[in-house]
Amino acid sequence: MKKETKIIAQERRRKIFEIIESSGIASVRDLAQRFAVSSITVVRDLQELEEQGLIRRVHGGAISLRGASYEPPFSARETEHAEEKRRIAARAVELVNDGESLILDVGTTTLEIARALKGKRNLTVLVTNLRAALELANQSAIQVIVVGGKLRPSELSLVGHLAERTLRSFQVDKAFIAVGGITIEHGLTEFNFEEAGTKQAMLERARRRIVVADHSKFGKVMLTTVAPLSAVDTIITDSGLDRETLARLRELGIEVILA
């Protein structure tokens, strides 16, 4: 019996580690509810994982040793959930009407939107993403405005004071925003604080604010806050989003479109 109990505990700790690695952070309360054990049991599990050098305990929970600021390379992110991102992009483009003005954020999903915009007419598209600018460059019916700023070589994005000031000089119909993480409690979060500032400016200057994110972004909290969920009008995601989160988002008055 003791051996069986030990095996169960090891399996629970393995799953706890996977949750923390995936989300970047987890609370004692949430873990206790998920595994139907006491908070004391979870604390012991976290102590064991920390002693093994796998996680770091913080007040009320634990975080991944990779840290919430760890940003996987663009090339690696581009291949993750690629089909879901293409479907999300296709649904996003259905919301775009000829003659509108848009802001297109940096990100792997927003890059798919740039590709899917081909064929649209009389659009003005502001981009902070050089990859998206190149995708749209040969579309004669789309006017592309590249927002200036400091270049982040890893993302080929433009950030900083100049980018934010330029964005705030425009008023657009729709902004398509990509983020590192989304939770009910923490809202939209991002890996990099300069990217977060640029996204905040985008949200301020759009009449309709649309977040595009595949299901893997939900439940994750990254380093820096972009905005609360009250700043969002629409979220486009895929059918992998869990029902509880979907229901809670809709209770908050957010339009959720499943691609």
C-alpha positions in Angstrom: 0.0 0.0 0.0 2.8 2.4 0.9 4.5 1.6 -2.4 1.3 2.3 -4.3 0.9 5.6 -2.5 4.5 6.6 -3.3 3.9 5.8 -7.0 0.7 7.9 -7.0 2.6 10.8 -5.4 5.4 10.6 -8.0 2.9 10.7 -10.8 1.1 13.7 -9.3 4.4 15.5 -8.9 5.3 14.7 -12.5 2.0 16.2 -13.7 2.4 19.3 -11.4 5.8 19.8 -13.0 4.3 19.6 -16.5 1.6 22.1 -15.6 4.2 24.6 -14.2 6.5 24.1 -17.3 3.5 24.7 -19.6 1.9 27.7 -17.8 5.0 29.2 -16.3 3.2 29.5 -12.9 0.7 27.6 -10.7 -0.9 28.3 -7.4 -1.2 25.9 -4.5 -5.0 26.4 -4.4 -5.5 25.6 -8.1 -3.2 22.5 -7.9 -5.0 21.3 -4.8 -8.4 21.6 -6.6 -7.1 19.9 -9.7 -5.7 16.9 -8.0 -8.3 16.7 -5.2 -5.7 16.8 -2.4 -5.0 19.2 0.5 -2.9 22.4 0.2 -0.4 20.8 2.6 0.1 17.9 0.2 0.7 20.3 -2.7 3.2 22.3 -0.7 5.1 19.1 0.1 5.0 18.2 -3.6 6.4 21.6 -4.5 9.1 21.3 -1.9 10.2 18.0 -3.4 10.2 19.4 -6.9 12.2 22.4 -5.8 14.8 20.2 -4.0 15.1 18.3 -7.3 15.9 21.6 -9.0 12.9 21.5 -11.3 10.8 24.5 -10.1 11.1 27.5 -7.8 8.6 28.1 -5.0 7.1 31.5 -4.6 4.4 32.9 -2.3 1.2 30.9 -2.8 2.6 28.6 -5.5 5.6 28.0 -7.8 7.1 29.1 -11.1 9.0 27.5 -13.9 12.8 27.9 -13.7 12.7 29.0 -17.3 11.0 32.1 -16.0 7.9 34.0 -17.3 10.2 36.1 -19.5 11.5 33.1 -21.5 10.4 33.6 -25.1 10.8 30.6 -27.4 12.4 31.4 -30.8 10.0 32.7 -33.5 10.9 29.8 -35.8 10.0 27.3 -33.0 6.7 29.0 -32.3 5.8 29.2 -36.0 5.6 25.4 -36.2 3.6 24.9 -33.1 -0.2 24.6 -33.6 0.4 25.7 -37.2 -3.0 24.4 -38.5 -4.9 26.1 -35.7 -3.1 29.4 -36.4 -4.1 29.2 -40.1 -7.7 28.6 -39.2 -7.7 31.5 -36.7 -6.2 33.8 -39.4 -8.9 32.8 -41.9 -11.6 33.7 -39.4 -9.9 36.9 -38.5 -9.8 38.0 -42.2 -13.5 37.3 -42.5 -14.0 40.2 -40.1 -12.0 42.6 -42.3 -14.0 44.7 -44.8 -12.6 46.4 -47.9 -11.6 49.9 -47.2 -10.8 49.5 -43.5 -7.7 50.4 -41.5 -6.0 47.8 -39.4 -3.1 47.4 -36.9 -1.3 44.0 -37.3 0.8 43.0 -34.2 3.9 40.9 -34.3 3.4 37.1 -33.8 3.1 33.8 -35.6 -0.7 34.0 -35.8 -0.7 37.6 -37.0 1.8 36.6 -39.7 -0.7 34.1 -40.9 -3.3 37.0 -41.0 -0.9 39.0 -43.2 -0.7 36.0 -45.6 -4.5 35.6 -45.6 -5.2 39.3 -46.3 -4.0 38.9 -49.9 -6.9 39.7 -52.2 -8.5 42.3 -49.9 -8.9 45.7 -51.4 -8.3 49.3 -50.3 -6.9 48.5 -46.9 -4.5 50.5 -44.8 -2.4 48.2 -42.6 -0.1 49.5 -39.8 2.6 46.9 -38.9 5.2 46.6 -36.3 6.3 43.4 -37.8 8.8 43.3 -40.7 7.8 39.8 -41.7 4.2 40.9 -42.1 5.3 44.0 -44.1 7.2 41.8 -46.5 4.2 39.5 -46.9 2.0 42.5 -47.8 4.6 44.4 -49.9 3.4 43.1 -53.3 -0.3 43.7 -52.6 -1.0 46.8 -54.6 -4.5 47.2 -53.1 -3.1 47.3 -49.6 -1.3 50.4 -48.3 1.3 49.2 -45.7 2.6 51.6 -43.1 5.6 50.3 -41.2 5.7 51.8 -37.7 9.2 52.9 -36.8 11.1 52.1 -33.6 13.8 50.0 -32.1 14.3 46.6 -33.9 14.1 43.4 -31.9 16.2 41.1 -34.1 14.8 37.9 -32.7 11.2 38.9 -33.7 11.9 41.4 -36.4 9.5 43.7 -34.6 9.7 47.4 -33.9 9.2 48.6 -30.3 9.9 51.4 -27.9 8.9 55.1 -27.5 9.0 55.9 -31.3 6.8 52.9 -32.1 4.3 53.8 -29.4 4.2 57.5 -30.3 3.6 56.6 -34.0 0.8 54.2 -33.2 -0.9 56.8 -31.0 -1.0 59.2 -34.0 -3.5 56.9 -35.7 -7.1 55.8 -35.1 -7.9 52.5 -36.9 -11.0 50.3 -37.4 -9.5 47.1 -36.0 -6.4 45.9 -34.2 -5.3 42.2 -34.3 -3.2 41.6 -31.1 -1.1 38.5 -30.3 0.0 37.8 -26.7 2.1 35.3 -24.8 -0.5 34.4 -22.2 -4.2 34.9 -21.3 -5.9 34.2 -18.0 -9.1 35.4 -16.5 -7.3 36.8 -13.4 -4.3 38.4 -15.1 -5.7 39.3 -18.5 -3.2 39.6 -21.4 0.4 39.1 -20.6 3.6 39.2 -22.7 7.2 37.9 -22.5 8.9 41.3 -23.2 8.0 44.6 -21.5 8.7 46.7 -24.7 6.4 44.5 -26.7 3.8 45.0 -24.0 4.0 48.8 -24.3 3.6 48.6 -28.1 0.5 46.3 -27.7 -1.0 48.8 -25.2 -0.7 51.6 -27.7 -2.4 49.3 -30.3 -5.3 48.6 -28.0 -5.8 52.3 -27.3 -6.0 53.3 -31.0 -8.5 50.7 -32.4 -12.3 50.9 -32.4 -12.4 47.1 -32.3 -9.8 45.2 -30.4 -9.3 41.6 -31.4 -6.9 39.1 -29.7 -5.8 36.1 -31.8 -4.4 33.2 -29.8 -4.5 29.4 -30.1 -5.7 27.4 -27.1 -2.1 26.9 -25.8 -1.9 30.5 -24.7 -4.7 30.2 -22.2 -3.9 29.6 -18.6 -0.4 31.1 -19.0 1.0 34.2 -17.3 4.1 35.8 -18.8 6.4 38.4 -17.4 4.6 41.7 -18.0 0.9 42.8 -18.1 -0.5 44.1 -21.4 -4.1 44.8 -20.4 -7.0 43.4 -18.5 -9.6 41.4 -20.4 -11.9 44.4 -20.2 -9.7 46.0 -22.9 -10.7 43.2 -25.4 -13.8 43.1 -27.6 -13.2 39.8 -29.4 -11.0 36.7 -29.0 -10.4 34.4 -31.9 -9.1 31.0 -30.9 -9.5 27.3 -31.8 -11.7 24.5 -30.6 -9.1 23.3 -28.2 -10.1 26.0 -25.6 -11.6 24.3 -22.5 -15.3 24.9 -22.0 -14.9 26.5 -18.5 -12.6 29.2 -19.8 -14.9 29.7 -22.9 -17.9 30.2 -20.6 -16.1 32.6 -18.3 -14.9 34.7 -21.2 -18.4 35.0 -22.6 -19.7 35.9 -19.1 -17.3 38.8 -19.2 -19.0 40.1 -22.3 -16.2 39.1 -24.7 -17.1 37.8 -28.1 -15.3 34.4 -28.5 -15.0 33.0 -32.1 -13.8 29.4 -32.4 -12.0 28.6 -35.6 
